[in-house]
Amino acid sequence: MGQNYQGKEVHNPVFPYDYDSGTNPLYWPYVEISGGVESWSDITKYQTQKQKEYMLSEHLWRNDTEYDFTAPMIGLNKTRVENVATWQTNGVIEVRKKDANGVYWSATFYIKPMAADASLIANLNVDQGLSYHFSENGEDLLISVSYGANVENLSGYAEVDDIKQLRTELWVEGVSRDCTTVSKQTEVISTYLLTIPKSDLGSASQKQISIKCMAMLETCFQGDLPMYDEKECFITIYSGEMLPEEEVIEEKDRNVFVKDVNRQNEKGVMPQIVSIDVHRVSTHANGIEKLTNLLVAKKTSIPFVMAGQVIEVEVDAKYAERVMLEVAGEKSILTFDTLTKQFEWDEPKQRGQKTRFASLQEFEASYRMPKKMKVKSEGEEHAYYTLRYLIPYQTKQTLHSWNSLRQRDKNAFEIPENELFTRIRKPYEIVIKASSEVGTVTQRVEIDVFEAWNTIYNRDLSQYIK
């Protein structure tokens, strides 16, 4: 006997029940159990509606034996939910029965996990050298790598919406080079352009490089452990005058014969910023994150975000070797303040919750600009870059709110509602710089910051936004 995640008593189905009548559970004289019906309708037990449907429809198991009946066939008033099934954990229900002497005995059944057969598959693809090419200055060999992961064998009850995070990370020679994180997706594919300086190749030598994709999946269910998988391959680059005989090349290797610098490309062009998209990262009660559009104030026609919320900036750029992000405006938006530390680090740590950053130092460093954006995906000319940024809780707001008007007028009872969402100061700017050897281009996106989200969660903003 123990406790579930809500602190309620749970019976362990691995333990033998107290009394064995020798009869098949199909024919046990089940009796009503205290709190049975209520346990099925207790919504705090479920994180998704599918969990309840699954618990009601699946066959019951005991001692590795599946029985051809379900909880409703026994009767919900005669079964009590002890633990709800997740992707990886069993559901558990308790029953009571009465023997011939009028003595009541307790027993438990379990229901298999919702995704008992699900698997995470890491993917990695490096071609045979057909698309390898040198940079325009002839100093670097460029190798395109495709990496990602997919989830297989989901059931009708284990759904894509249950995926809190699917993360893939590319490692080259033991060093992390790139990563991609998505939610509510069963597949992720990313590309990375591996750069190898020509000076590392030598004139008549070979270079073997280890490339690894590591994948991790987290579900929205509190009891589930992360799923992991990885895939590794090797590429061998020969830069001498002769390519080795076929029989000495192992299957796992990827080989390319490099004689000289490819100078067929024309002189490069200036980078181009095709688009800049800014979204808010919305987190639901079950921990699942998704991107939502920023709200736009009617009076300014400029998007705004609440202090304390997270934004994700995505940039579509062409011919760029790197893309940098800065945030311009009043310095409070770049300040790691005490409230941000308290709400996003101290309190989650005290509650044992997962934090957005691995260390406090990493958290503080996230406010040091400029920041290099990560490559999300690449094509022949285009590349998509992404970066998330948590707006500090004490960022000075640029639009008037209920609180700012009260403070300005020193009146807690009446505020001039016609001034809500009017301007206090200039908006902040998301500054994007795309660079290559040819030059750098810059674009700016204006963004307003409103009052901290946790102070206005009960306010109706609908009449003030587009």
Secondary structure, DSSP 8 states (H G I E B T S, - for coil): -EE-TTS-EE--TTS--S---SS-GGG--EE--TTHHHHHH-GGG-SSHHHHHHHHHS-EEETTEEES--HHHH-GGGEEEEE---SSS-EEEEEEEE-TTS-EEEEEEEE--TTTT-EEEEEEEE-SSTT-EE-TTSSEEEEEEEEEEEEE---SSS-GGGEEEEEEEEEETTEEEEEEEESS-SEEEEEEEEEEEGGGT-SS-EEEEEEEEEEEEEES-TT---EEEEEEEEEEEE-SSS---GGGS-TTEEEEE--S----S------EEEEEEEEEEEE-TTS-EEEEE-EEBTTT--EEEEET-EEEEEEEEES-SEEEEEEESSGGGG---HHHHIIIIIHHHHHT---SSSSHHHHHHTTSSSEE-EEEEE-SSEEEEEEEEE--TT---SB--HHHHHHHHT-SS---GGGTT-BSS--EEEEEEEE-SS-EEEEEEEEEEEEEGGGSTT---GGGB-
